[in-house]
Amino acid sequence: MHGVLHLLGFDHELGQAEQDEMEHFEIEILVGLNLPNPYV
Protein backbone atom coordinates (compact mmCIF):
# COMPACT_ATOMS: atom_id res chain seq x y z
CA MET A 1 0.00 0.00 0.00
CA HIS A 2 2.88 2.33 0.80
CA GLY A 3 4.24 2.00 -2.72
CA VAL A 4 0.83 2.55 -4.29
CA LEU A 5 0.50 5.83 -2.39
CA HIS A 6 3.87 6.90 -3.79
CA LEU A 7 2.65 6.08 -7.29
CA LEU A 8 -0.38 8.28 -6.60
CA GLY A 9 1.93 11.20 -5.81
CA PHE A 10 2.32 11.06 -2.04
CA ASP A 11 5.81 11.70 -0.69
CA HIS A 12 6.74 11.50 3.00
CA GLU A 13 10.10 13.18 2.39
CA LEU A 14 8.56 16.60 1.64
CA GLY A 15 7.95 17.39 5.30
CA GLN A 16 6.11 16.30 8.41
CA ALA A 17 2.66 17.39 7.20
CA GLU A 18 2.99 15.32 4.03
CA GLN A 19 4.31 12.36 6.02
CA ASP A 20 1.38 12.55 8.44
CA GLU A 21 -1.11 12.74 5.58
CA MET A 22 0.42 9.77 3.77
CA GLU A 23 0.54 7.65 6.95
CA HIS A 24 -3.09 8.54 7.71
CA PHE A 25 -4.25 7.36 4.29
CA GLU A 26 -2.12 4.21 4.52
CA ILE A 27 -3.50 3.30 7.95
CA GLU A 28 -7.11 3.95 6.89
CA ILE A 29 -6.74 1.75 3.81
CA LEU A 30 -5.08 -1.05 5.76
CA VAL A 31 -7.76 -0.95 8.47
CA GLY A 32 -10.38 -1.22 5.74
CA LEU A 33 -8.61 -4.38 4.54
CA ASN A 34 -8.46 -5.77 8.11
CA LEU A 35 -4.68 -5.40 8.17
CA PRO A 36 -2.71 -4.03 11.15
CA ASN A 37 -1.32 -0.53 11.51
CA PRO A 38 2.40 -0.81 10.62
CA TYR A 39 3.28 2.33 12.60
CA VAL A 40 2.50 1.06 16.12
Buried (B, 14 or more C-beta within 10 A) or exposed (E): EEEEBEEEEBEBEEEEEEBEBBBEBBBEBBEEEEEEEEEE
